[in-house]
């Protein structure tokens, strides 16, 4: 029978077992979830099973950029405690996973888990780490992308927040690129431009602004127009190019790029440890 990806994911969340092990167990049980759990238990999936309900809120965010700035990769790995995240061996293993993702141009967790490193799949490496360390450990996000412009990265001290930012052309002054990456880290924009903001978010902001104004006693028509003014302020706070530049609040990020004769930003990834991808 055909095994659905959502069932594999559910079993994995229930037991903490590896993706391929879950898939095999579901096939063996003809899709019966309870029987699949029993099969995994019989095959010795004990440590991960015990840890499946634990929260992996600590970990590392790591990035890698090619020398020519045409390729970028990022990886987020989670564990339960900061003590493990600061362990040198854990950090080295994380870097080795990132190197595989970067060199083999892997852009998803599932693909990365199936890749081999030193004769074992990365999924098996994670299982061994769980058994050795005694904590729930999982790779939460993998990003890989190429560009005909230029990628730059920024990792906030502590490796719990990272940024990849793509510019629409070569950047001669790397300090400018770093400033923009740090802006993204600090100010958490939703998009580069207004067009990149999801329409449902705009509708919600307008609705909230209008309702606030009506509750303050403003007539419906006036509230409608005034809500547009509040929306402009929302854009200034949440759209990267319209945000006030953190190093000089007198100009916007867009004006900073223009003054620096740097290309504009095409897109970015902001990876905050523990946040949904």
C-alpha positions in Angstrom: 0.0 0.0 0.0 1.0 3.6 -0.5 2.2 5.3 2.6 1.3 9.0 3.0 4.0 11.5 4.0 1.7 12.9 6.7 1.5 9.5 8.4 5.2 9.1 8.4 5.5 12.5 10.0 2.9 11.7 12.6 4.6 8.4 13.5 7.9 10.2 13.7 6.4 12.8 16.1 4.8 10.1 18.2 8.0 8.0 18.6 10.9 10.2 17.7 12.2 7.4 15.4 13.9 8.1 12.1 11.9 8.9 9.0 12.9 5.8 7.0 12.3 3.6 10.0 8.9 5.0 10.4 8.1 4.5 6.7 9.2 0.9 6.8 7.2 0.2 10.0 4.1 1.7 8.4 4.6 -0.5 5.3 5.1 -3.5 7.5 1.9 -2.7 9.5 -0.1 -1.9 6.4 -0.6 1.6 7.6 -1.8 0.7 11.1 -0.3 3.3 13.4 -0.4 1.3 16.7 1.1 -1.7 15.1 3.8 0.5 13.5 4.7 1.8 17.0 5.0 -1.8 18.3 7.2 -2.7 15.4 9.5 0.2 16.1 9.7 -0.7 19.8 10.5 -4.3 18.9 13.4 -3.0 16.7 14.9 -1.2 19.6 13.7 2.4 19.0 13.7 3.1 22.8 15.9 6.1 23.5 14.2 8.3 20.8 10.8 7.0 21.9 11.4 8.1 25.5 12.6 11.5 24.3 9.8 12.1 21.7 7.7 14.2 24.1 10.6 16.3 25.2 10.9 19.9 24.0 14.0 20.6 21.9 14.1 24.4 22.3 17.9 24.9 22.3 20.4 24.3 19.5 22.4 26.1 16.8 21.8 28.1 13.7 24.7 27.9 11.2 25.3 29.3 7.8 27.8 29.0 4.9 28.4 31.2 1.9 30.6 30.4 -1.1 33.7 32.5 -1.8 32.0 34.1 -4.8 28.8 34.8 -2.8 26.7 32.9 -5.4 25.6 30.0 -3.1 24.2 30.1 0.4 23.2 27.5 2.9 21.8 27.5 6.5 20.9 24.8 9.0 19.0 24.8 12.3 19.6 21.9 14.7 17.7 21.6 17.9 18.5 19.9 21.2 17.0 20.2 24.7 19.6 22.1 26.7 22.1 24.9 26.1 24.8 22.8 27.7 24.6 20.3 24.7 24.4 23.1 22.2 27.7 24.6 23.6 29.4 21.2 23.4 32.3 21.3 21.0 31.6 17.8 19.6 27.9 18.8 19.0 29.0 21.9 17.2 31.5 20.1 15.0 28.8 17.5 14.0 26.4 20.3 13.2 29.1 21.9 10.9 29.6 18.6 9.2 25.8 18.4 8.5 25.9 21.9 7.1 28.9 21.1 4.9 27.0 18.2 3.3 23.9 20.4 2.7 26.1 23.1 1.2 28.3 20.9 -1.0 25.4 18.7 -2.2 23.0 21.6 -2.6 20.4 20.1 -0.2 17.3 22.3 0.4 15.1 20.2 2.7 15.4 18.3 5.9 14.1 15.0 4.4 16.7 15.1 1.7 19.5 15.8 4.1 18.5 13.0 6.4 19.0 10.5 3.6 22.5 11.7 2.7 25.5 9.7 3.8 28.3 10.9 6.0 31.2 8.6 6.9 29.2 5.5 5.9 26.0 6.4 7.8 23.0 8.4 6.8 22.6 11.7 8.7 19.4 10.3 10.1 21.4 7.5 11.7 24.0 10.0 12.9 21.2 11.8 14.7 20.0 8.6 16.3 23.5 7.9 17.5 23.7 11.4 19.0 20.4 10.9 20.8 21.7 7.6 22.3 25.0 9.1 23.3 23.9 12.4 24.6 20.5 11.4 26.0 18.6 14.3 24.6 16.1 14.8 21.8 18.0 16.1 18.8 16.5 17.0 15.4 17.3 19.1 12.4 14.5 21.6 12.0 15.5 23.6 8.9 17.8 23.3 5.9 18.1 26.1 3.3 20.1 26.2 0.1 20.0 28.7 -2.7 22.0 30.1 -5.5 22.0 33.7 -6.9 23.2 35.6 -9.9 23.5 38.5 -7.5 25.2 38.0 -4.1 24.5 36.3 -0.9 25.7 37.4 2.5 25.1 36.0 6.0 25.1 37.1 9.6 25.1 35.0 12.8 24.1 36.7 16.0 26.5 35.8 18.9 25.3 32.5 20.4 24.2 31.0 17.1 20.5 31.2 18.0 19.7 33.6 15.2 21.0 33.7 11.6 20.3 35.7 8.4 20.9 35.0 4.8 20.3 38.1 2.5 20.5 38.2 -1.3 21.4 41.4 -3.1 20.3 42.1 -6.7 23.9 42.4 -7.9 27.5 42.5 -6.6 28.2 44.3 -3.4 31.6 46.1 -3.3 31.4 47.1 0.3 30.8 44.1 2.6 30.1 46.3 5.6 27.0 47.5 3.9 25.8 43.9 3.4 26.5 43.2 7.0 24.6 46.2 8.1 21.5 45.1 6.2 21.8 41.5 7.5 22.0 42.9 11.1 19.0 45.1 10.4 17.0 42.0 9.4 18.2 40.2 12.5 17.3 43.1 14.8 14.0 44.4 13.2 12.5 41.2 11.9 10.9 42.5 8.7 8.1 40.5 7.0 9.2 41.2 3.5 11.6 43.3 1.4 8.9 45.4 -0.2 5.2 46.0 0.3 4.4 43.6 -2.5 6.0 40.8 -0.5 3.6 41.1 2.5 0.8 38.6 2.4 -2.5 40.1 1.5 -4.3 38.5 4.5 -1.9 40.3 6.8 -2.7 43.6 5.2 -6.5 43.0 5.4 -6.1 42.1 9.1 -4.1 45.2 9.9 -6.6 47.4 8.1 -9.5 45.7 10.0 -7.8 46.2 13.3 -6.9 49.8 12.6 -10.4 50.7 11.4 -12.0 49.0 14.4 -9.7 50.8 16.8 -10.7 54.2 15.2 -14.4 53.4 15.3 -14.2 52.4 18.9 -12.5 55.8 19.5 -15.6 57.4 18.1 -14.5 58.2 14.6 -17.2 58.1 11.8 -17.0 55.1 9.5 -15.7 57.1 6.5 -13.1 58.9 8.4 -12.0 55.6 10.1 -11.6 54.0 6.7 -9.2 56.8 5.5 -7.3 57.0 8.8 -6.8 53.3 8.8 -4.7 53.7 5.6 -2.4 56.1 7.5 -1.9 53.4 10.2 -1.2 50.9 7.4 1.6 53.2 6.2 3.2 53.1 9.6 2.8 49.3 9.6 4.8 49.2 6.4 7.5 51.4 7.9 7.9 49.0 10.8 7.6 45.7 9.0 8.9 46.2 5.4 12.7 46.0 5.2 13.4 48.8 2.6 10.9 51.2 4.4 12.3 50.5 7.9 14.3 53.2 9.6 18.0 52.2 9.3 19.1 51.1 12.8 22.4 52.9 12.6 20.8 56.2 11.4 17.1 56.7 12.1 17.1 59.7 9.8 17.0 57.5 6.7 15.4 54.3 5.6 17.2 51.1 4.6 16.4 51.9 1.0 18.0 55.3 1.3 21.0 53.8 3.0 21.5 51.4 0.1 21.2 54.3 -2.4 23.6 56.5 -0.5 26.1 53.5 -0.3 25.7 52.9 -4.1 24.8 49.3 -3.3 22.3 47.1 -5.1 18.9 46.5 -3.5 17.8 43.5 -1.6 16.1 40.7 -3.5 15.1 38.4 -0.6 16.2 37.2 2.8 15.9 34.3 5.2 15.8 35.0 9.0 16.3 31.8 11.0 15.4 32.2 14.7 16.1 29.1 16.8 12.8 27.3 17.7 10.6 29.3 15.4 8.5 27.5 12.8 10.1 27.4 9.4 
